[in-house]
Amino acid sequence: MSNGILIFIEHKAGTLNKTSLEAIAAGQKLGNDLGQRVSAVVLGSSSLASEIAAYDLEKVFSAENDKLTDYTPDAYAAALEQIVRSVDPQYVIMSHTYLARDFAPKVAARFGKGLIGDCIRMSVDAGKATFTRRIFLGKLDADVVSDGDAPTFVTFQSGAYRGDQAAKGSGASIDQMPVEVGEVRMKPEAPFQEAKQAVDLSKAEIIVAVGRGIKSKDNLGLAEKLAEALGGDLAASRPICDAEWLPIDRQIGSSGQTVAPKLYIAIGISGAIQHLVGMKNSQTIVAINKDPEAPIFDIADYGIVGDLFEAVPVLTEEIKKLKG
């Protein structure tokens, strides 16, 4: 009998990758739906294991080996394989990050398994879990069920679950587990440093995004005033950044940032699939567009069909009044 659910906790030099809290939320929901125990594993950071133990988990497994100090696919795959064989979970849950994409398929292959990757939701029926992932750039959803023996390896897209939904507990026990790591064939270099972004939109709770419907760079002030009134950040679809009306670090979509704020207001954005994949997991989506057939309305929670040049100033003033 396989032993519950195991959540992989990602970190960088002991600093938690916040998407791992989303993985905890997903794992806790799956455990609750299946009536199974939920544990987590941290590779190479005992201090982070203590931090994760504050969540509602049965155990936190802390894998210890000097070769786990810096990430390499060889060391991580070797360590996680040993933990999974020891714990024998039914499901291994991870966030769909670049790091997980790099080494998780390698681990799954050692168990003769595939990886159910980039999932957006899951459901449980009669004790069987179904995982849903988007295919063809989000045009279709595919439901995937593992029909093989445990373990089943699953990664969830950023924003599929919310990190603030990860439940705290009364203190999980920590199991220190030394692991054997053989030859590591690559030596990590200093991490690539991107040009500093003016804003990290992935951390924003409120985003006001503009599209082609804004018509001119001179009209950006409308959206800026709304964002200021809400205490949010300004973003854009690709055409706005291509025209250099806003810098590239404000771009949302498949070639920009992926975000999942509490509130996303789309102004004059028709909703091309390349944009939707970057913001579809927002908690509440408000769309303002004069075209009632615009695809953005298919995913919006609230829609205003009308002229943005009339609607946005009124919306801004009403928000200012509400805020006193």
N, C-alpha and C positions, 0 to 999 in steps of 0.2 A: 504494500500500500504506500503510495507516494505521500510525501510529507508536506502538504500545503503549498504555499506560495512563497517564492523567494524574490525579493526586490533588489536589483543592483543599484547601488548608490555611487554616483559619479562625483569626482572632486578633482581639483587642481591644486597640488601642494597642500592638501588638507582643507582647502576652501570649497565648500559645497557648491555643486552646480544646482541652481535652484529648480531646474526641470526635474531633478530627482524627487523633489517634494510632490510633483505631479505624478511621478511613478508610484510613490507611496499611496497617494489618494486612489490611483487606479487599482493597486494591489489590495488595498483595504476594501474597496468596493467588491472586487472579485472574490476575496476571502469571505466577505459577508454573504454574498449571493450563493456561494458554494458551500458555506459552512466549514471553511478550512482555515487552518492557522496561517498567519502571515509573519514572515521574518525578512530581514534585510542583510545584505552583505556589503562590507566596505573593504576595499583592497588597499593596503599600505598606509592607513591613517587611523591609529587607535584613538586619537583625539576626536576625529569626526565620528567614530563609532559611538563615543559617549554622547555626542550631540544627537545622533539619530535615535539613541535609546530612549529619548524623551517622547518619541511617538508611540502610538498604540500598536505595538508589535510584540510578538512572543519572544523573539531573540534577535540580537544583532551579531552576526558573525564577522569577526575582524581578522582578515587574512594578513599574516605578517611574513615579509621577506624583504631583504634589502633591495632586491631587484624591482620591487614594486614602487619605489620612491618616485620615479618618473614613469609616465605611461609608455609602454611599448606593447604592440599586439602580441608578441611572443609571451611576455611575462604575464600579461593580463589574461590571456587565453589559458595558459597553464594553471594559473591560480584559480580562476573561476571554474574551470573544469573540475578541479579537485574539490572545491566547495560544493558544487552541484552533485558530484558523485557521493559525497559524504552526507549531504542534507537530503538528497533524493526528493526534490520538490515536484509537484505536479506541473506548476507553471513558473517560469523565470520571466519577470517583468522588468523592462528597462525603458528609459526615455530614448527617443529616436534622434540621438545627437550624432555629431560627426565621429566621436570616439566610439560609441556603440556600433555605428555602421561599420567601423573599421575592424573591430575584433569579434563582435557577437556572432556573425555568420560562421566564423572560424570555430568558435566554441560549439555552436549548434551542429556543425558538420561532424565534430568528434563524437557526437551522440547519434549520428546518422539521421539528423533532423534538419528541416528547413527552418528559416526564421520568418515568422509572420510579422512583417515590418511596417512601420509608419501607420499604425492603426488610429482611427479617429473615435471609435467607441466599441463597446462590447455589450453582449446580452447573455443571460444564462437562462436556459430552459431545460427542465428535467435533469439538472446536474451537469449539463453540457454547455460549455462556453463557446459563443460565436463572436469572432472578431471582425470588425468592418474596417476596410482600408479603401482609400480612393485610388482609382486607376484612370488612365488616359487623361492626365492633367485635371483630375477632379470631375470629369464628365460622367463617370459611373462609380458606384460603390460596389465593392465586392465583399461578400460575407464569407469568411474563412473559418472552417472548423478543423481542428487537428484530429485526425482519425488514427494516429499512431499511439505508441506507448509514451508515457512520461519520460523526460520532461518536454514541455512545449515552451518554446522561446518566443516572446512577444515584445515588440517595441511600440510605444505610443507617441504619436506626433505631439510636438509642443503645443499646449493649449487644449488638448483633448480633455484633460482633467485639470482642475485648478489646484495649485499648490496650497492655497489657503484652506482647502477642503481636507488636507491630510490631518487626521485626528491625533491629538496628543494622548499620551497614556500615563500610567503611573510609574513608568520606568522599566524598560525591557532589560533582560539579562544580556550580558555580553560574553560571547564565547571567543576566546583568543585561539586562532587556528593557524599554526605554522604551516606553510605550504612549500613544496619543492618547486623550484623554477630552474629549468635546464638552461641551455645555451640561448642567449638573447642575441639575435643576428643583426640588430640595428642599434645604433647609438643615438639617442634623442639629441637634437640640436636645440639651441635657444629658441623659444617659441617665436613665431612670426608676429611682428608688431604692425598692425594695420595703422593707417593714419587715424588719429583720434577723431571719433565721431562727435559732432556737436551735441547729438542726443542719441541715447539708446532707446529706441521706441519700443523695444521688447519689454521694457520695464514700466512703460507708461500705463496709467490706469484709465486715462481719457485721451482719445485721439480724434482730432477733426481733420479729415482728409479731403483734398480737393482733386477734381479731375478736369477734363477738357471743357466741361460746362462752364467753368469760371471765365473762359473766353480770353482773358488778358491778364498779364502779370500785375497790372494796376489794380485788378479786382481781388487780389489775394488778401487785401486788408479786411474784407468782409469775413473771411474764414479766420484770420488772425484775431479779430475782435471776439468772435464766438469762442475760440480756443482760450483766449484770455479770460473771458467771463466764466468759463467752466473750470479754469485751472488745468487745462489740458495741453497737449502738444499738437503742433501742426505737422501734417504729413501729406503725401500726394501719390497719385498714380503715376505710372511711368512717363506718359507724354509730358507731364508738367516738368519732371526732372530732365527729360531729354531736351526740352526747350530751355533748360537752365533757369526756369522761374524759381525753383527751389533746389537746394543742393541734393546730391545723390543719396546722402545718408537719411533723407526724409522719405525715400521711396518705399512703398509697401507693395509686395507681390513676389512672384516667383524669381525675379531678378533683383529683388530688394530685400527688405526685412520682413520677417514673419512675426505677427503680433497677435496678442489675445487680451486686449484691455477689457475693463469692465464696461466701457462705453465707447463705441466707434460710430462717428457721424460721417457719412459719405456724402459730399456735396458735389453735384454735377459729375458723378462717376457712374458710368453706364453698367459696369460690372463684368468686364472681360474676365475670363477664367484665370488668366495670369495674375490679375489683381485679387480675385476672390480667394485663391489658395493662400494668400498672405495674411488674410484677416477674417476668414470664415469662422474661426473659433472664438471670436469676440463674444463676450457675455451678452451684450445688448447692442444691436446694430440698428441705426437710424439712417434712412436714405432719403435724400432730397434730390429729385430729378423731374424734369418736365415730361419725360417719356414714360407713360404708364407701363410700357412693355419692357423697360430696361431690366436686364437680368439681375441687377442689384436688389430689386424688390423680391426676388425669389428667396433670398436668404435674410432679408431685413425683418426685424421684429416690429419696427414702426416705419411707415413710409409717408412721405409728403410728395404728392404729385403736383408740381407747380414750378413757378419761376423762382430759382434760388435767389435772384436779386431782390425779390420781394419777401421770400420766406426767411432768409437768414438774418436780416436786420431785425425783423419782428421777434424771431426766436432769441436773438442776443439780448434784446431789450427786456423780454419777459424773464430771462434767466437773471439778468441784473436786478430786476425788481424782486424776484424770489430771494435773492441773496442779500437784499436790503441795502 
